Amino acid sequence: MIHRCAAVLAAALIVAPLSAGIASAAPRPVAAPAPVPSLELDRYLGTWYQLAAVPQFFNLVCARDTTATYALDPQGNVSVRNRCTTWSNTPNEISGTATVNDRATGAQLHVSFPGVPTQESLEGPTNYIVTALGADYSWALVTDPTRVSGFVLSRTPALDAAQWQQVGTAIDAVGQSRCVYLTSPTTGGLSQIAPLCTV
């Protein structure tokens, strides 16, 4: 929900069929990342700081202090308000809505943003999966079914070394590389943009 993920999701992998009982050299479909077993929505609501992310085109405008604020709306969905400070030192924000697609875990959602092509519909396929959470909901790792996106979110502008180790382990477990995540400058936290694997 810190992102407009559906606008940048890659097409599904095309896999050649088996022929004469011999597997094709084309890659097999990769299962979507598993969500956390149970997301307590009331604990997840509120403001999160983006501390690292897989670069996306819509993030290019953001120089620092990227946040997402989630709250319940009157329809029972989640209102989304993403904010950041641009390179010209001006505020930038967008508001949208997230709907839960997975009632079993509550951790797979569809995020929509009015006026954004391909993301205007309130309902749609999952494009936001909470794949890992700190035990105290102090941090979260979010991606999508194709693993094109990735976001490290935190309740505070900085994480300690033990928390970063947990985040790194979670990124490995979901099948992504820590090196494709870039740190997000945050007042009170990291000040440089660098591959997460080097931090």
C-alpha positions in Angstrom: 0.0 0.0 0.0 3.1 2.2 0.1 3.1 1.7 -3.6 1.1 1.7 -6.7 2.1 -1.9 -7.4 -0.4 -3.0 -10.0 0.8 -0.3 -12.4 4.2 -2.0 -12.6 3.5 -5.7 -12.2 5.2 -7.8 -14.9 3.3 -10.1 -17.1 2.9 -13.6 -15.8 5.7 -16.0 -16.7 5.0 -17.9 -20.0 6.0 -21.5 -19.6 6.2 -23.9 -22.6 4.3 -27.1 -22.1 5.8 -30.5 -21.5 6.5 -32.3 -24.7 6.8 -36.1 -25.0 7.3 -36.4 -21.3 10.4 -34.2 -21.3 10.3 -30.9 -19.4 10.8 -27.8 -21.4 13.8 -25.6 -20.8 11.5 -22.7 -20.1 11.2 -21.8 -16.4 8.3 -23.3 -14.4 5.8 -21.0 -12.9 6.9 -19.7 -9.6 4.4 -19.7 -6.8 3.5 -16.3 -5.3 5.2 -15.5 -2.0 3.4 -16.8 1.0 1.6 -14.3 3.2 2.1 -14.2 6.9 -0.2 -16.7 8.6 -2.4 -14.0 10.1 -2.4 -10.2 9.8 -4.1 -8.3 12.7 -5.4 -5.4 10.7 -6.0 -3.2 13.7 -2.3 -3.5 14.6 -1.2 -2.9 11.0 -3.1 0.4 10.7 -1.3 3.6 11.3 1.8 5.2 9.8 4.8 3.2 8.3 8.1 4.5 7.2 9.6 3.1 4.0 13.2 2.2 4.8 14.1 0.3 1.6 12.4 -0.7 -1.6 12.9 -2.3 -5.0 13.0 0.8 -7.3 9.7 1.6 -9.0 9.1 4.4 -11.5 6.7 6.2 -9.2 9.3 6.3 -6.4 11.7 8.3 -8.6 10.1 11.6 -7.5 10.7 10.8 -3.8 14.0 12.0 -2.3 13.3 11.1 1.3 10.8 10.5 4.1 8.4 8.2 2.3 5.5 7.1 4.5 2.2 5.3 4.2 -0.7 5.8 6.5 -3.5 3.3 6.7 -6.9 3.6 8.3 -10.3 2.0 8.1 -12.7 3.8 5.9 -16.5 3.9 6.3 -16.9 0.9 3.9 -14.7 -1.3 6.0 -11.8 -1.1 3.5 -8.4 0.4 4.2 -7.7 4.0 3.2 -4.2 4.5 1.9 -2.2 7.8 2.0 1.3 7.7 0.6 3.6 10.7 1.2 7.2 11.7 0.5 9.4 14.7 0.1 10.5 15.3 -3.5 14.0 16.2 -4.8 12.8 19.8 -5.1 11.9 19.7 -1.4 8.2 19.8 -1.9 5.6 17.3 -0.5 4.1 14.7 -2.8 1.2 12.4 -1.9 -1.5 10.1 -3.3 -4.5 8.5 -1.7 -6.1 5.2 -2.5 -7.9 2.2 -1.1 -6.9 -1.3 -0.2 -9.3 -4.3 -0.1 -8.6 -7.6 1.5 -8.5 -10.5 -1.0 -7.5 -13.2 1.4 -9.9 -13.6 4.3 -8.0 -16.6 5.7 -4.8 -14.6 6.5 -5.9 -11.0 5.9 -2.4 -10.4 4.4 -3.1 -10.3 0.7 -4.8 -7.1 -0.6 -5.6 -5.2 -3.8 -4.5 -1.6 -3.7 -6.2 0.9 -6.0 -5.6 4.6 -6.8 -8.2 6.7 -8.6 -6.8 8.3 -11.7 -3.9 5.8 -12.0 -4.2 3.7 -15.2 -4.8 0.0 -14.5 -5.4 0.8 -10.8 -8.7 2.6 -10.8 -10.9 -0.4 -9.9 -11.6 -0.9 -6.2 -11.5 -4.6 -6.7 -8.9 -6.6 -8.5 -6.1 -9.1 -8.2 -3.8 -9.2 -5.3 -0.9 -6.7 -5.7 0.2 -6.3 -2.0 1.3 -9.3 0.1 2.6 -8.9 3.7 5.2 -11.7 3.7 6.9 -11.0 7.0 6.3 -9.0 10.2 8.3 -8.2 13.3 6.8 -10.0 16.2 5.8 -6.7 17.7 4.7 -5.2 14.3 7.7 -3.0 14.3 8.6 -3.8 10.7 7.0 -5.4 7.7 8.1 -6.8 4.4 5.7 -6.4 1.5 5.9 -7.7 -2.1 3.5 -8.8 -4.9 2.8 -12.2 -6.5 5.5 -11.7 -9.1 8.1 -10.3 -6.7 8.6 -7.3 -8.9 8.1 -4.9 -6.0 9.4 -5.0 -2.5 9.1 -2.6 0.5 10.7 -2.6 3.9 8.3 -0.8 6.2 9.0 0.3 9.8 7.1 2.0 12.6 10.1 4.1 13.3 12.6 5.9 11.0 15.3 3.5 11.8 15.8 -0.2 12.6 18.5 -1.7 14.8 21.1 -4.3 13.6 19.0 -7.3 14.8 15.9 -6.0 13.1 17.8 -5.4 9.8 19.1 -9.0 10.1 15.5 -10.2 10.4 14.5 -8.2 7.4 17.3 -9.6 5.4 16.4 -13.1 6.3 12.8 -12.4 5.3 13.9 -11.0 1.9 16.0 -14.2 1.3 13.0 -16.4 2.3 10.7 -14.8 -0.1 13.1 -15.4 -3.0 14.4 -11.9 -3.6 17.9 -10.5 -3.5 18.8 -7.9 -0.8 20.9 -6.2 -3.4 17.9 -5.2 -5.5 16.5 -3.2 -2.5 17.7 0.3 -2.2 17.6 2.1 1.1 15.2 5.1 1.4 16.6 8.2 3.1 14.6 9.0 6.2 15.0 11.8 8.7 16.3 10.1 11.8 17.4 7.0 9.9 19.6 6.1 6.9 20.7 9.2 4.9 22.1 7.5 1.7 20.6 5.5 -1.1 22.5 2.2 -1.3 21.8 -1.4 -2.1 20.5 -3.0 1.1 23.1 -5.8 0.8 25.9 -3.3 1.4 24.4 -1.7 4.5 
